[in-house]
Amino acid sequence: MNFVAQMVGWIVILTICFIAVLALYIKSIEWCKNCFKNRKGKLMEREPTNDEIHSACLYYDHSYGLMDASKREHLQFVAKEWLRSWQKVEEDNR
């Protein structure tokens, strides 16, 4: 009987842990959805994130990752300036 009681105890503990992990997982999914909603929006209507700037620079010049820091910063600056220019064109055409 002692063995059965221990097994039931472990099942209860594991069930509680499972429910707690599941609740955290569901909360993290909701948090991610909210983050996506807040970031949603066209690139032309908002400032790009650092990741988006790096991606754009890498698409433009595949050696971007191999450049020294000053060249990368210059290319990032140029990319932001081009984006601002396109945003102005978009505003003018509305």
N, CA, C and O atoms as a DFTB+ gen file, in Angstrom:
376 C
 N C O
     1  1       0.813      -1.195       0.000
     2  2       0.000       0.000       0.000
     3  2       0.855       1.256       0.000
     4  3       0.472       2.271      -0.583
     5  1       2.004       1.195       0.648
     6  2       2.902       2.335       0.714
     7  2       3.378       2.712      -0.687
     8  3       3.468       3.896      -1.012
     9  1       3.680       1.727      -1.510
    10  2       4.127       1.969      -2.881
    11  2       3.046       2.675      -3.697
    12  3       3.346       3.609      -4.440
    13  1       1.806       2.243      -3.566
    14  2       0.685       2.841      -4.290
    15  2       0.510       4.300      -3.867
    16  3       0.272       5.165      -4.709
    17  1       0.626       4.575      -2.576
    18  2       0.491       5.948      -2.074
    19  2       1.592       6.838      -2.649
    20  3       1.339       7.986      -3.012
    21  1       2.803       6.312      -2.730
    22  2       3.910       7.079      -3.300
    23  2       3.663       7.364      -4.782
    24  3       3.915       8.474      -5.252
    25  1       3.182       6.391      -5.497
    26  2       2.915       6.572      -6.930
    27  2       1.821       7.616      -7.149
    28  3       1.931       8.463      -8.035
    29  1       0.774       7.549      -6.341
    30  2      -0.304       8.533      -6.447
    31  2       0.252       9.919      -6.138
    32  3      -0.089      10.886      -6.820
    33  1       1.089      10.027      -5.137
    34  2       1.719      11.303      -4.785
    35  2       2.536      11.862      -5.942
    36  3       2.445      13.046      -6.265
    37  1       3.336      10.997      -6.564
    38  2       4.144      11.436      -7.703
    39  2       3.268      11.852      -8.886
    40  3       3.571      12.826      -9.575
    41  1       2.208      11.128      -9.112
    42  2       1.295      11.477     -10.217
    43  2       0.669      12.844      -9.963
    44  3       0.537      13.648     -10.886
    45  1       0.285      13.109      -8.719
    46  2      -0.307      14.414      -8.384
    47  2       0.731      15.521      -8.584
    48  3       0.426      16.558      -9.174
    49  1       1.934      15.306      -8.104
    50  2       2.999      16.312      -8.241
    51  2       3.312      16.565      -9.711
    52  3       3.413      17.718     -10.130
    53  1       3.462      15.522     -10.484
    54  2       3.763      15.680     -11.912
    55  2       2.624      16.352     -12.666
    56  3       2.867      17.126     -13.591
    57  1       1.405      16.069     -12.287
    58  2       0.248      16.710     -12.918
    59  2       0.260      18.212     -12.630
    60  3       0.018      19.022     -13.526
    61  1       0.540      18.579     -11.384
    62  2       0.614      19.994     -11.021
    63  2       1.735      20.686     -11.797
    64  3       1.550      21.797     -12.296
    65  1       2.891      20.037     -11.900
    66  2       4.010      20.609     -12.663
    67  2       3.641      20.771     -14.136
    68  3       3.947      21.792     -14.750
    69  1       2.994      19.777     -14.685
    70  2       2.580      19.842     -16.088
    71  2       1.628      21.006     -16.319
    72  3       1.764      21.738     -17.299
    73  1       0.670      21.179     -15.424
    74  2      -0.298      22.273     -15.559
    75  2       0.411      23.618     -15.443
    76  3       0.085      24.551     -16.177
    77  1       1.376      23.731     -14.532
    78  2       2.119      24.980     -14.375
    79  2       2.921      25.303     -15.634
    80  3       2.916      26.446     -16.092
    81  1       3.604      24.316     -16.193
    82  2       4.388      24.532     -17.422
    83  2       3.466      24.875     -18.581
    84  3       3.786      25.753     -19.383
    85  1       2.347      24.211     -18.682
    86  2       1.382      24.496     -19.740
    87  2       0.854      25.926     -19.628
    88  3       0.694      26.612     -20.638
    89  1       0.586      26.372     -18.406
    90  2       0.101      27.744     -18.204
    91  2       1.161      28.754     -18.635
    92  3       0.837      29.754     -19.275
    93  1       2.419      28.504     -18.291
    94  2       3.506      29.401     -18.714
    95  2       3.644      29.415     -20.227
    96  3       3.864      30.470     -20.822
    97  1       3.517      28.266     -20.846
    98  2       3.611      28.167     -22.303
    99  2       2.496      28.973     -22.966
   100  3       2.742      29.700     -23.928
   101  1       1.287      28.847     -22.461
   102  2       0.156      29.585     -23.029
   103  2       0.360      31.086     -22.841
   104  3       0.074      31.861     -23.754
   105  1       0.850      31.512     -21.674
   106  2       1.121      32.928     -21.455
   107  2       2.185      33.429     -22.412
   108  3       2.073      34.547     -22.915
   109  1       3.220      32.632     -22.679
   110  2       4.280      33.073     -23.590
   111  2       3.752      33.203     -25.014
   112  3       4.169      34.096     -25.751
   113  1       2.844      32.324     -25.403
   114  2       2.245      32.433     -26.736
   115  2       1.435      33.720     -26.842
   116  3       1.518      34.422     -27.850
   117  1       0.656      34.034     -25.815
   118  2      -0.131      35.264     -25.818
   119  2       0.793      36.475     -25.867
   120  3       0.509      37.439     -26.579
   121  1       1.904      36.437     -25.115
   122  2       2.853      37.540     -25.103
   123  2       3.450      37.747     -26.496
   124  3       3.567      38.880     -26.964
   125  1       3.825      36.653     -27.153
   126  2       4.392      36.754     -28.502
   127  2       3.382      37.325     -29.491
   128  3       3.733      38.138     -30.346
   129  1       2.138      36.900     -29.372
   130  2       1.108      37.428     -30.267
   131  2       0.947      38.930     -30.070
   132  3       0.812      39.674     -31.041
   133  1       0.960      39.378     -28.815
   134  2       0.839      40.808     -28.535
   135  2       2.029      41.578     -29.074
   136  3       1.870      42.679     -29.600
   137  1       3.220      41.009     -28.947
   138  2       4.406      41.674     -29.494
   139  2       4.286      41.802     -31.003
   140  3       4.619      42.841     -31.574
   141  1       3.812      40.748     -31.645
   142  2       3.677      40.786     -33.101
   143  2       2.642      41.820     -33.510
   144  3       2.837      42.540     -34.489
   145  1       1.536      41.901     -32.766
   146  2       0.511      42.895     -33.084
   147  2       1.077      44.299     -32.962
   148  3       0.793      45.161     -33.794
   149  1       1.882      44.534     -31.919
   150  2       2.445      45.864     -31.706
   151  2       3.472      46.215     -32.781
   152  3       3.617      47.384     -33.141
   153  1       4.180      45.220     -33.293
   154  2       5.184      45.478     -34.318
   155  2       4.602      45.411     -35.705
   156  3       5.243      45.801     -36.681
   157  1       3.389      44.918     -35.789
   158  2       2.750      44.811     -37.088
   159  2       2.704      46.194     -37.704
   160  3       2.714      47.193     -36.984
   161  1       2.658      46.263     -38.935
   162  2       2.655      47.546     -39.600
   163  2       3.713      47.506     -40.672
   164  3       4.720      46.806     -40.570
   165  1       3.460      48.250     -41.663
   166  2       4.374      48.221     -42.790
   167  2       5.672      48.914     -42.419
   168  3       5.690      49.851     -41.621
   169  1       6.733      48.448     -42.999
   170  2       8.042      49.027     -42.742
   171  2       8.067      50.495     -43.133
   172  3       8.801      51.287     -42.542
   173  1       7.271      50.856     -44.122
   174  2       7.255      52.239     -44.562
   175  2       6.595      53.157     -43.534
   176  3       6.722      54.378     -43.622
   177  1       5.893      52.576     -42.564
   178  2       5.167      53.383     -41.586
   179  2       5.816      53.387     -40.209
   180  3       5.261      53.954     -39.267
   181  1       6.974      52.767     -40.079
   182  2       7.621      52.701     -38.768
   183  2       9.131      52.648     -38.941
   184  3       9.644      52.457     -40.044
   185  1       9.818      52.820     -37.842
   186  2      11.272      52.707     -37.860
   187  2      11.656      51.218     -37.874
   188  3      11.023      50.407     -37.197
   189  1      12.668      50.869     -38.627
   190  2      13.076      49.460     -38.663
   191  2      13.805      49.066     -37.380
   192  3      14.402      49.902     -36.702
   193  1      13.740      47.793     -37.070
   194  2      14.494      47.273     -35.923
   195  2      15.941      47.076     -36.354
   196  3      16.252      47.100     -37.545
   197  1      16.818      46.881     -35.382
   198  2      18.231      46.627     -35.701
   199  2      18.387      45.361     -36.540
   200  3      19.206      45.318     -37.458
   201  1      17.607      44.338     -36.227
   202  2      17.675      43.093     -36.997
   203  2      17.281      43.325     -38.452
   204  3      17.891      42.763     -39.361
   205  1      16.262      44.154     -38.669
   206  2      15.827      44.450     -40.040
   207  2      16.891      45.236     -40.794
   208  3      17.113      45.012     -41.984
   209  1      17.549      46.160     -40.093
   210  2      18.625      46.930     -40.734
   211  2      19.765      46.007     -41.130
   212  3      20.278      46.088     -42.247
   213  1      20.162      45.130     -40.218
   214  2      21.251      44.192     -40.524
   215  2      20.863      43.280     -41.697
   216  3      21.685      43.012     -42.573
   217  1      19.625      42.810     -41.710
   218  2      19.174      41.948     -42.807
   219  2      19.210      42.685     -44.138
   220  3      19.658      42.138     -45.145
   221  1      18.737      43.929     -44.140
   222  2      18.738      44.715     -45.375
   223  2      20.164      44.931     -45.876
   224  3      20.431      44.813     -47.072
   225  1      21.067      45.244     -44.969
   226  2      22.468      45.457     -45.358
   227  2      23.076      44.177     -45.907
   228  3      23.839      44.216     -46.872
   229  1      22.747      43.052     -45.304
   230  2      23.273      41.774     -45.777
   231  2      22.706      41.408     -47.140
   232  3      23.420      40.855     -47.976
   233  1      21.419      41.710     -47.379
   234  2      20.835      41.479     -48.703
   235  2      21.505      42.362     -49.749
   236  3      21.747      41.928     -50.875
   237  1      21.802      43.605     -49.369
   238  2      22.416      44.547     -50.307
   239  2      23.847      44.141     -50.644
   240  3      24.247      44.134     -51.808
   241  1      24.618      43.798     -49.594
   242  2      26.020      43.433     -49.801
   243  2      26.322      42.195     -48.958
   244  3      26.364      42.258     -47.730
   245  1      26.528      41.092     -49.631
   246  2      26.720      39.814     -48.921
   247  2      28.004      39.777     -48.102
   248  3      28.169      38.893     -47.262
   249  1      28.906      40.710     -48.328
   250  2      30.129      40.764     -47.527
   251  2      29.948      41.638     -46.286
   252  3      30.915      41.920     -45.579
   253  1      28.721      42.063     -46.025
   254  2      28.426      42.940     -44.878
   255  2      28.970      42.365     -43.571
   256  3      29.547      43.100     -42.770
   257  1      28.797      41.096     -43.353
   258  2      29.266      40.467     -42.119
   259  2      30.779      40.436     -41.999
   260  3      31.313      40.285     -40.901
   261  1      31.470      40.577     -43.116
   262  2      32.930      40.537     -43.104
   263  2      33.552      41.935     -43.017
   264  3      34.762      42.066     -42.832
   265  1      32.727      42.975     -43.149
   266  2      33.227      44.351     -43.126
   267  2      33.684      44.721     -41.721
   268  3      33.231      44.152     -40.728
   269  1      34.607      45.706     -41.663
   270  2      34.976      46.203     -40.342
   271  2      33.832      47.082     -39.816
   272  3      32.925      47.447     -40.563
   273  1      33.891      47.406     -38.554
   274  2      32.776      48.079     -37.878
   275  2      32.415      49.416     -38.530
   276  3      31.235      49.737     -38.665
   277  1      33.413      50.189     -38.931
   278  2      33.107      51.509     -39.500
   279  2      32.373      51.387     -40.835
   280  3      31.462      52.168     -41.113
   281  1      32.762      50.417     -41.659
   282  2      32.072      50.218     -42.940
   283  2      30.646      49.733     -42.725
   284  3      29.731      50.154     -43.431
   285  1      30.453      48.834     -41.735
   286  2      29.102      48.359     -41.430
   287  2      28.219      49.510     -40.955
   288  3      27.071      49.636     -41.382
   289  1      28.759      50.348     -40.072
   290  2      27.984      51.492     -39.579
   291  2      27.620      52.438     -40.713
   292  3      26.510      52.968     -40.754
   293  1      28.561      52.650     -41.641
   294  2      28.273      53.522     -42.784
   295  2      27.164      52.927     -43.649
   296  3      26.254      53.643     -44.066
   297  1      27.233      51.642     -43.917
   298  2      26.204      50.996     -44.729
   299  2      24.848      51.038     -44.016
   300  3      23.821      51.229     -44.668
   301  1      24.827      50.862     -42.689
   302  2      23.585      50.971     -41.930
   303  2      23.001      52.375     -42.047
   304  3      21.791      52.542     -42.201
   305  1      23.869      53.384     -41.972
   306  2      23.421      54.770     -42.106
   307  2      22.809      55.003     -43.484
   308  3      21.745      55.610     -43.606
   309  1      23.485      54.519     -44.511
   310  2      22.978      54.679     -45.880
   311  2      21.637      53.962     -46.036
   312  3      20.718      54.492     -46.662
   313  1      21.524      52.777     -45.479
   314  2      20.271      52.015     -45.575
   315  2      19.128      52.784     -44.908
   316  3      18.024      52.848     -45.450
   317  1      19.390      53.369     -43.730
   318  2      18.353      54.143     -43.039
   319  2      17.960      55.373     -43.853
   320  3      16.783      55.725     -43.922
   321  1      18.945      56.024     -44.469
   322  2      18.653      57.203     -45.284
   323  2      17.782      56.835     -46.483
   324  3      16.847      57.560     -46.822
   325  1      18.091      55.709     -47.124
   326  2      17.262      55.271     -48.249
   327  2      15.844      54.952     -47.794
   328  3      14.876      55.280     -48.481
   329  1      15.725      54.316     -46.642
   330  2      14.388      54.018     -46.120
   331  2      13.615      55.307     -45.866
   332  3      12.444      55.412     -46.231
   333  1      14.263      56.283     -45.245
   334  2      13.587      57.563     -45.005
   335  2      13.162      58.214     -46.316
   336  3      12.088      58.810     -46.401
   337  1      14.005      58.100     -47.331
   338  2      13.658      58.662     -48.644
   339  2      12.425      57.970     -49.208
   340  3      11.511      58.636     -49.693
   341  1      12.388      56.645     -49.150
   342  2      11.227      55.908     -49.648
   343  2       9.984      56.223     -48.828
   344  3       8.883      56.284     -49.374
   345  1      10.147      56.424     -47.517
   346  2       9.003      56.789     -46.677
   347  2       8.433      58.139     -47.102
   348  3       7.217      58.325     -47.117
   349  1       9.316      59.084     -47.451
   350  2       8.860      60.397     -47.924
   351  2       8.108      60.268     -49.247
   352  3       7.082      60.918     -49.447
   353  1       8.617      59.431     -50.145
   354  2       7.921      59.196     -51.411
   355  2       6.541      58.627     -51.145
   356  3       5.561      59.043     -51.764
   357  1       6.462      57.667     -50.215
   358  2       5.188      57.061     -49.865
   359  2       4.217      58.107     -49.309
   360  3       3.037      58.109     -49.659
   361  1       4.717      58.999     -48.440
   362  2       3.872      60.061     -47.876
   363  2       3.360      60.987     -48.979
   364  3       2.193      61.376     -48.964
   365  1       4.217      61.341     -49.930
   366  2       3.833      62.235     -51.012
   367  2       2.760      61.638     -51.902
   368  3       1.946      62.362     -52.476
   369  1       2.757      60.327     -52.018
   370  2       1.805      59.658     -52.921
   371  2       0.474      59.315     -52.259
   372  3      -0.403      58.735     -52.899
   373  1       0.319      59.662     -51.000
   374  2      -0.953      59.358     -50.310
   375  2      -2.009      60.343     -50.652
   376  3      -3.134      60.238     -50.163
